[in-house]
């Protein structure tokens, strides 16, 4: 009779302590791809197309936290069509390298889903000059908003909407989908 009573008391004590925070894997590295388009005055110059590349992030958090920080770097190669900027051929090829920092917010009760808000600097290089500045290389601001979802303890799925070269170069907007491996 004592053993069942002791077991019941032990379960009550453990249940009263609450959930213990589990650390989420702080790092991730993966690939991503998506659709890109010029926006604003640059919509007609750049056209629309696709991008693909890779990303790495560091975002240490545990499952009890609702707010945390994030640092992310990424690169994307792109092909844009139907724009007026390409003077040779029908496509504009681009390469972007981004460095962003920001916050992650857990919006609900799922400890494995986070909203991301990041901003930073981007380097952009095109294969042809882009009007009106008639340059091929640009440095400018980049901003993104997205959703991160952890799966199976070792995968991270991401969806980002990114605005690149804000106010300084040929501005683009992209919808990017990523999958990565997580770990320390």
C-alpha positions in Angstrom: 0.0 0.0 0.0 2.9 2.3 0.7 4.4 2.0 -2.8 1.3 3.2 -4.7 0.9 6.1 -2.3 4.6 7.1 -2.6 4.3 6.9 -6.4 1.2 9.1 -6.4 2.9 11.7 -4.2 6.0 11.6 -6.4 3.8 12.2 -9.5 2.1 15.2 -7.8 5.4 16.7 -6.8 6.8 16.4 -10.3 3.6 17.7 -11.9 3.6 20.8 -9.6 7.1 21.8 -10.8 5.8 22.7 -14.3 7.3 22.0 -17.6 11.1 22.2 -17.9 12.4 24.3 -20.7 14.0 22.4 -23.5 16.8 24.1 -25.5 16.1 24.5 -29.2 19.0 23.8 -31.6 20.6 27.2 -31.8 22.2 26.9 -35.3 20.9 26.0 -38.7 22.3 25.7 -42.2 20.3 24.9 -45.3 19.1 25.8 -48.8 16.3 28.0 -50.0 14.6 29.0 -53.2 11.8 31.3 -54.2 10.2 33.9 -56.5 11.6 37.4 -56.9 10.4 40.5 -58.6 11.4 44.1 -59.0 9.2 46.5 -57.0 8.2 50.1 -57.3 10.1 52.0 -60.0 12.3 48.9 -60.4 9.5 46.5 -61.3 9.7 47.3 -65.1 13.5 47.5 -65.1 14.2 44.1 -63.3 11.1 42.0 -64.2 10.5 38.8 -62.3 12.1 35.5 -61.9 13.5 33.0 -59.3 16.3 32.7 -56.8 18.1 29.9 -55.0 20.9 29.7 -52.5 21.8 28.9 -48.9 21.5 30.3 -45.5 23.0 29.9 -42.0 21.5 31.2 -38.8 22.3 31.4 -35.1 19.3 31.9 -32.8 19.7 30.5 -29.3 16.4 30.0 -27.4 14.6 27.5 -25.3 11.0 26.3 -25.5 9.8 28.5 -22.6 11.0 31.8 -24.3 8.5 33.8 -26.3 11.1 36.3 -27.5 14.7 35.8 -28.7 17.3 37.2 -31.0 18.6 35.9 -34.4 21.5 36.4 -36.7 21.4 35.1 -40.2 23.6 35.3 -43.3 22.5 34.1 -46.7 23.3 34.1 -50.4 21.0 33.8 -53.4 21.6 33.5 -57.1 18.8 34.8 -59.3 17.5 35.0 -62.8 15.0 37.8 -63.7 13.1 38.0 -67.0 10.9 40.5 -68.8 12.7 43.5 -67.5 14.1 46.5 -69.5 17.5 46.4 -67.7 19.1 43.5 -69.7 20.8 45.0 -72.8 22.4 41.6 -73.8 20.1 38.6 -73.8 16.7 38.4 -72.2 17.6 37.8 -68.5 19.3 39.6 -65.7 21.4 37.4 -63.5 22.0 38.5 -59.9 23.9 37.4 -56.8 23.0 38.6 -53.3 24.8 38.2 -50.0 22.9 39.3 -46.8 23.8 39.8 -43.2 20.8 40.3 -40.9 20.0 40.5 -37.2 16.6 40.5 -35.6 14.1 39.0 -33.2 12.1 35.8 -33.1 8.7 35.7 -31.5 6.6 32.7 -30.5 3.1 33.8 -31.4 1.1 30.9 -29.8 1.5 27.8 -27.7 3.5 25.8 -30.2 7.1 25.9 -28.8 8.5 25.0 -32.2 7.0 27.8 -34.4 8.4 31.4 -34.5 7.8 34.6 -36.3 11.0 36.3 -37.5 11.7 40.0 -38.0 15.2 40.8 -39.3 17.1 43.7 -41.0 20.6 44.2 -42.2 22.8 44.9 -45.1 23.0 43.3 -48.5 25.6 43.2 -51.3 24.0 42.8 -54.8 25.9 42.1 -58.0 24.2 41.9 -61.5 25.6 40.6 -64.7 24.6 43.8 -66.5 24.3 47.5 -65.6 20.9 48.4 -64.0 19.4 51.8 -64.7 19.0 54.5 -63.6 22.5 54.4 -61.8 24.0 52.2 -64.6 25.9 50.2 -62.0 26.4 46.4 -61.6 27.2 46.4 -57.8 25.1 47.7 -55.0 25.2 47.9 -51.2 21.9 48.5 -49.4 19.5 47.6 -46.7 17.5 44.4 -46.5 14.5 43.5 -44.4 12.5 40.3 -43.9 9.6 38.9 -42.1 9.0 35.1 -41.9 8.0 32.0 -40.1 10.3 29.3 -38.7 9.0 25.8 -37.9 11.1 23.1 -36.3 10.4 19.5 -37.4 11.6 16.2 -36.0 14.1 17.9 -33.7 16.7 18.4 -36.4 15.0 20.3 -39.3 13.9 23.9 -39.7 11.4 24.9 -42.4 11.3 28.7 -43.1 9.2 31.0 -45.2 10.5 34.6 -45.7 9.2 37.7 -47.5 12.3 39.8 -48.2 12.7 43.3 -49.5 16.2 44.0 -50.7 18.2 47.2 -51.6 15.7 49.4 -49.8 16.2 53.0 -51.0 19.7 52.5 -52.4 19.7 50.2 -55.4 17.3 48.2 -57.5 14.6 47.2 -55.0 13.3 43.6 -55.1 10.8 41.6 -53.2 11.1 37.9 -52.8 9.1 35.0 -51.3 11.7 32.4 -50.2 11.1 28.8 -48.9 13.9 27.2 -47.0 14.8 23.9 -45.4 17.8 23.4 -43.1 19.4 21.1 -40.6 19.7 22.3 -37.0 22.3 21.7 -34.4 24.8 23.2 -32.0 
